[in-house]
Amino acid sequence: MELRLDKVFDSIRAAQRNADEPLCAYVYDLEGLRRHAVRVVDTLPLGCELFYAIKANSDLPILQTLAPLVRGFEVSSGGELMWVRAHFPDVPVIFSGPGKLDSELQAAVEQRVECLHIESIHELQRLGSICDRAGHAPAVLLRINLALDNLAETGLMMGGKPTPFGISVQQLQECLAWLRIHPKIRLRGFHFHLLSHQLDAQAHLRLLAAYLNQVRQWSEQYQLVIDQINVGGGIGVNYRQPDQQFDWTAFSNGLSALLDRNGLPDFVIRFELGRYITAACGYYAMQVIDIKQSYGKTFVIGRGGSHHFRTPYAQGHSHPFHVLPVDAWPYAFHRPVAANEKVSVVGQLCTPKDLLAFDAPVECVRCNDLLVFPYAGAYAWHISHHDFLRHPHPVQWYLPVEGQ
């Protein structure tokens, strides 16, 4: 995704000049998001569809920007379903995720989701009881935890080994037998989501090729009449080396060749991308409150912390950041500074786990300067423990889509 840093930095500087205390903020570039989503959708091969996984970032302006561009939204809870339906009553919705309550299955039926992804035989049986009472049923995909030879592991695995996600292959036959005697519930196909944080385009193509081959085998073995494969999301963002991102051009070209060579006629291939769509549109800004040395280490303490921006700790990395100088200094005494050294960036929490960056080289950072963390548009604010210590929430704003 194109990072429009000048526009983002200008908006942060303007907000800081107008602030009464040190700034802590999230900024989202909706025009950058729009351009990125258009590129992804336009370069998917024929027969492929993109659903946005709103768990990554469900802010209304984000969804409003993406709704005209994607095929629909993927939700993973009853709360997400009702949030989408309250604002987008006609957008196609698919419902994934483990541990669905009966009330959530009921809502999926009532809200007529386009497809429900089933995680277990028990969930399938509970859905059957609800559909018997309702008189109609959504189409379903069976999420299968598929064991593959030579599966290249990433930093986050949801399948290919014992996990709470999906249906084990050993139970597939039982699910298919149940569906045959409950024809009201239509099986559309299969859902796979074995991993996340995939940065290797060629490895991801090999994974999708394995999915296609497996579905072809099951279709023949069980004489299935199905028309859809949901290959999940899984494409990652390289936080450690931001200049070395997933090669979308190589992937989309390779996918087109794969489908020409080994595709399934009349099948729809669906993607549920979240992080890869929105991560680069978001920025977390924190103003430096203090700089101090402790046993040979330099710590830069900013307004905010992991209760706002949990991504670095959750992913176990030192998050890259930019320093925006702020020349104003309101005190008569010396201004603390760190220059030409490595620093750790921490927040205001009473825990050593409140760590956003470590051993990060800086040319110069001073108290009152601004630190801006890019790639903060997905699984950032939305996964953070907002109310720990009851610090105020950061301010948020959205740079509009051009022409609006």
N, C-alpha and C positions, 0 to 999 in steps of 0.2 A: 504494500500500500504506500502511496505517495504521502510522505510526512510534510505537512505544510507548516513547518516550524515557525516561520516569520509571523504568520497570522496568529498562531497560538501564543507565541511569546509576547507579541504586542498586546494581546488581550490580557495576559497575566500581569504585565507591567502596569497597564492602565488600572486594573483592579487593585494592585498593591498601592498605587499612588492615592487611591480613594479610600483605602482601608484605615480604620482607627487603631488596629492592632495587627500583629504579625499575621500574614496571610496563610490560609490553608484552603486548598481548593481543588476541585475536579473540573477539567475543561474537556469538552467533547467537540470534535470537528466534524460536523454533519456533512459538509461538502466532501471532505476527504473520505468519509464513510460511504457516501453515495457513489463516488467514483470507483472505489474499490469493489463495492458490491456489483456495480454494472459490469466491471471487467470480469469478475468471477462468473457471473451468470452468462455473459455473452460468449465466454470461451469454453463453457461446458459443451460437450458433444450433444448432438441430437439424441433425444430419448433420455436425457439426464435432467433432473430437477433439483433445485436448491431450496431447502427449508432452513429457516434461521432458528437455531436452538436458543430460546430466549433466556435460558438459565445463565448464559454468559453475561448478559446485560439486558434487563427488561425495562429500562427507562422508556417512558412514552415517546419522547422525541426520537430515540433510537428506532423504536418500532415503527413510528410514523415515516421515518426516512426509508426503512427497508420494505415496508408493506407493498408498495407499488412495484418493487424490483424482484422479490423472491416469489416462489410458488406458494409459500405459506409459512406458518410458524410451527415449531415443535415445542411442546410443553411437557413438563415432567412432574406436575402436581396439580391438584384441584385449584389451588390458589392461582397458579399461572394460567390455567384454563379460564378461570373467571375473569382474570385481569385482561386477557386477550379478548374474550368475548364482550366485555364491557366496552371496549374501544374499537374492536374490529369484528363486528358481528358476522361478516360474510367471508372473512379470510379463511382459507383452508387450514385446519389444525390437525396435527397428529400428536398422539399422547403416548409418551414413553416413560420409563422409569420403574424401579422396583418398589415393592411395598405399597401398592395402591390400596387405599381404603375402599370399602363398599360404596361409601358416599362419593368417592372420586370416580369409580366405575359408573355409578348412577349418573353423575354429572356428564361424563363422557357420552353416555347414551342420550341423555336429554339434550345436550348441546350439539348432538350429531357431529361428533368429530369424524374426520374423514377416515382415519385409521387408528386403531388402538394396538399398541405393541405389548404383547403378552409375555410375562416373565416366568410363569410357572404353570403347571397343570392345575394347581389349586386356584390360581387367579383366573384361569380359563373357566373352571367350573363355577366360580362365583359370578363371573360375567354371564354365564349361561342362565343362572337363576334370575339375575336382574333383567336380562333380556326377555325371559319368559313372562315376567310381570309387565314389562314395558310394551311388549308386542312388536318391537323392532330391535335391530342390533347393528352396531358398527362393523365394518370390515376389520379384520385383524391380521397382523403379522406375528409370527412366532420369533421372539428373540432367542437366538441359539448361541450358546457358549461353545464355540467351535474349537476343537483342538487341532492345530496345524503343525506339520513337521517344519522345522527350521523357521518358526515364527520369530522375526527379529523384534526383540523386546524394546520398549521405550521406557520413559520415566514413569508412566502411569498405565498399568495393565488392568483391563476389566474382563479379560477372557483368555482362553487358551490354557487355563489352569483353574484350580478351584477358586471360585469367587462367588459372591452373592448375586451376580448379575446373569440374567438369561437362563435358558433351559439347557440342561446338559444333553448332548447328542443321544445319550442312552435313553432319554425320556421322550425323544421326538416321536417314536412310533406310537406311544401311548396318547400323545396329544393329537396326532392325526386320526387315530381310531376314535377318539372322543368327538372330534369335529365331524366325522362321517355320520355319526348318529345325532348330530345337532346341526343340521344343514342351514338353520336360520342364521348362524354365524359363519360368514364367508371368509375363508382363508385366502388372502391376496398374495402372500409370499412370506419372505423371511427378513428379519432384521439382524444385522451383525454390528457389534461395536466392541471390538476386542481390545482396543488401545487408544490412548490419546498421546499428545505431544510428539506426533510423528513429524520429523524434519526432513526425512529422506524421501524424495518424490519417487524414486525407483522402487524403494521398499514398499511404499504405499501402493504402487501399481501391482506389485507382485501379490500383495494382500488381496486387492480387489479381484485379481485373476483367480485366486484360490476361492473366493466367494462365488464367482460365476461358475467355476467348475463344480463346486459342491452343490449349488442349486440345480444345475443341469442334471447331476447324478440323482438327487432326490426326486426331481420331477419325473424322471424316467422310472426310478425304482418304485415310487409310490403312486405313479400315474396321476400326478397333481395337475390341476388346472389353475395356474397362478400367473400373475403378470407383473410382479413387483419385487425388487430387491432394495432394501434400505441398507446402505453401507455405513450409516452412522456419520460421525464427524472424524475426530482424531487428528486432523492436521494441526500442527503445533505452531508456536511462535518462539523464535530463538531470542530469549531475553539476554542470554549471556553474550552472544555475538550478533547484535542487531543488524549488522550488514550482511549476515549469512542466513537469509530466511528461506523457507520452503520454496522450491522452484515451481511456482504454479504454471508457468508456460510449459515447462518440460512435462509436468504432470498432465495438463489438459491435452497436450499433443499426444502423449503416450496413452492416455485413456481413449482417445479417439481411435488410435491404431489398435488398441486392445479390443474395443467393441467391434471394430470392423473384422478383426481376425477371429475373435472368440466370444462375441456377444450372443445374447439370447434374443431372437426375434420377438418383437411385440412386448418386450419387457421394459418397464420403466426403472431406471436406476436413480434412487433418491439419496441425496446427501443431507445431513443435518449438521451444518457447520455453525459454530458459535464463536469460539475464541478467534479463529482465523478471520472471521468477518469483522469483529468490532475491536479487537485488542488495540490496533494501531490508531484508532480514532480518539482514544482517551489519554489524558495527561493528569498526573497528580502533582500539585505544586505545594511546597512547604517552605516557609521563610525560616531562616536560621536564627535560633534564639541564643545559642551558646556554642562555644568551641572550647574544648579542654583536653588536657593530656593526662593519661593515667598509665603508669608503668610502661612507658615507651610507646603507647598507642594514642592516636588522636581521634577524638570523638566529636562529630558535628551533630548537634541536637537541634532538630527542626520542630516547628509547630505542626503537630499531628502525629502520625506513626502508623503502626501495623493495625490499629483498630479502625483505621480508614483504608489502608492500603496493605492488605495481607498477602498479596501476590508473592513478594520476594520470600517471605518465610514459608508460605505454602509450597513454593516450588524449590526452595532450598538454594537460591542463587543470590548473588550480589547484583542488584538491579542497576542498570546504567542510568545516569542522570546528567542533566545540563545545569550549569551554574549561570544564573542571570544576575549580573552585578546590580546592586542597589547602592548608589553613592550616598544617599541620605544617612546620617548617623546622629541620633538625637541626644547623645550624651557628651559630656565634657571629657570623660576619661578615655583611655586607650581602647581601640576597637580590636577585639580578638580576631586573629587571622590564622589560616593554615595555608602554607604555600609550598609547592613542589614536594609534596609528600603524599603518603597514602592515609586515607581516613576511613572511619566507619560512620555511617549515617544512621542515627537512631531517632526515635521519637520521644514522646512525653510519658510513656507508660512505665510503671514500676516493675519491669521485668526485663532481663537481658535478652529475651526473645524478641523484643521490639527493635528489630534490626532490618533496615531496608537495603543497605549496601555495606560491604566490608572490603578492606584492603583496596579501596578505590583511589587511583592516583588523581590528584587535582593540581592544577597550576596555581590557583588561588581561590579560596573561598573565605568570606568574612561574615561575621555576625551581621544580620539584616539582609544578606544576599538571599536570593531565591534559588531553590533547587527544584528542577522540573524532571519528573520521571515519565518517560514516554511508555508506550505499550501498556497503558493502564485502563483500557476500555473494556476489558473482559475479565471476569472472575477477580475483580479488584475491590471496589466499594461493595459489591453485592455478596461477597463471601466474608466480609470483615466483621469483627465483633464490635459493632458500632458503639455500644453503650458501656463498654469497659471503662471504668473510672469516670464515666459521665462527662467526658470532654464534649464540647460542642461538635456538631457535625460540620464537615467542611462546606463552604459555599460551592455551588455548582452552576455552571452555565454552558450554553451550547452555541457554537459558532454556526450560523444558519447555512442551509443549502443556498448556493448562489441563485439569485433571481427571486428569492423569497424575502 
